[in-house]
Amino acid sequence: MVSCGHFEKSVIDKISHDLLLFFGFPLAVKECSLDLGSFYNPTRRQYDANMILKAISELTSPDAIKTIGLMRVDIYIPILTYIFGQSILNGSAGIVSLYRLRNELYGLEQDNNLLTERFRKVIVHELGHAFGLIHCHNPSCIMRSSTYVEDLDQKNLDFCFKCKTELDRRLSAYRT
Amino acid sequence: MAEKKVSILVVDDEESVRDSLYNWFIDDGYDVECAENAKQALIMLEARDFDIILADIKMPGMDGMEMHRRIKTLNKEPIFIIMTAFASVDTAVQALKNGAYDYVTKPFDPDDLSHLIRNAASHITLREENKSLKERITTLEDVDDLIGESEGMKQVLREVESVAQSNSSVIITGESGTGKELIARAIHSNSPRKYFPLITVHCGALTESLLESELFGHEKGAFTGATFNRKGRFEMADGGTIFLDEIGTISPKMQIELLRVLETRTFVRVGGNKEITSDFRVICATNRDLKSMVKNGIFREDLYYRLNVVNIRIPPLRERVEDIPLLVNHFIRKYCKSMSRDLISVEPAALNHLQKLEYPGNVRELENMIERAIVIGNGKEIKLRDLPMGREVMSSSIESLDDLEKKHIASMLDKYNWNISRASKALNVDRATLYNKIKKYDLKKSDR
């Protein structure tokens, strides 16, 4: 995991627990050496997720199975106004941002526990894509597409049976 | 059966837009491809179909609007969605007027994009369902057209029922207009293949090369005018039935080709090299005597026996006159409904006349007569004068020259109280002539 910005140890611990639980691989954390300023788009006042993702992919260490970049900045892709996270299907990397997950952005009271839970859900979701899973229609499954924070809150931090089975099938290829 | 993936073609000159949309849709499980300009998109569309096309309105070379116009000429009906910047909303509105499904302004809200594509996918599903239901309704209506209580028709219906469940080839014989295609539809609609297409080919209407391309399909560039790949009728009939009407008209070369396809159920598109397999049932129809054509060496014997597993002969209308009143009522109901008119009756003289005709054009001829009579009639009852030849029949019964003469002489005799001298003077003939006419027409005072 490449962290671009400071993330509390308690949050990192929870993410580490999730990754071991769902994917069965340990987490290695690395500080981000990227200058995010070079991905800033002054017109949109946002950061280009495609470019960051490309840069993160290049930072992947040889022993890493997948790399996930954690951001605090507002990220976008050219056609969308914003995104929570981005990864390449079956690819080696993904990125996730806290920015749009904060309650304060929507005029609600700050809630750090909820923020952490949303962040964990987006990370597991994006890694699901990186392991080849597509969006799921099950409303409680972590792989359901979420375009609003309310969507994130509705789904569980868990895979449905169908996605779990498919994920296990795909993970077995890595274990052998 | 696996659910068919909705396919999306993204057309945009900006690589970042194409990649972003590609990744977004791939995550949603769609079948996605990208083109960097309209020209490339059109080439891709010739090779395969897409359910949804998401195209930028402003692209170098051909713009999105022009591309949409060209797609329409390819006889394809994808859902076309325009992507535009705020500055070109007016153009996007114009695109909607030209038949685009919707437009989105860049950048889009992620939720808007998801909704738009989901709605477009539902639209596709509904369109497919609608098409399939319409086809089924048409089929059911057509099967309802099988009217007849005569022993000949009952026998045909019994044969249809028994042969429908099998997979055997059928030849339907009968004069022109007896309803051979209806029988083919009835067999298909009652068969296990009924949820798959019934594909009809009128062999007699096509030249040998056209028929070949029609049946087997063709690859782009196979001949002049073959500007895109096209599926053949055998391919379209996969899972269903192919109905080859006027089979007796096909050339010896096509007979060999057809025999080969029937034996292997595989074929190659004209100009292609890929072997295609299709699972279809064959029903043929002809108004010719295939057996004597075989004897005369005009029709291949092996093909005849392959096709002629079951033979259903439809009797001509003159052999089932008792069905005419039923058919007349059926066609009155059919055409009054389609013309939104109240049901009308038939005067006995008209029905009597209809039962005496020869009908070389069989049921089709009767149907046309009824349709015409409803159009030109008074809207309450079909009268003898509304039928072809009916007016002549009416005239011949009361207005022949002899009839007129007899009627006129009788009225003059009556007028002059059978005074022969006065009547002959009024008629300007001599008495002897008048006597002869009275004798000829057997006129008597009591006649009046």
Interface residues (C-beta under 8 A of the other chain):
Chain A: R44 N50 Y76 I77 P78 I79 L80 T81 Y82 I83 Q86 I88 L89 H129 I134 H135 S145 T147 Y148
Chain B: E14 S16 V17 D19 S20 L21 N23 W24 I26 D27 D28 G29 M83 K106 P107 F108 D109 P110 D111 L113 S114
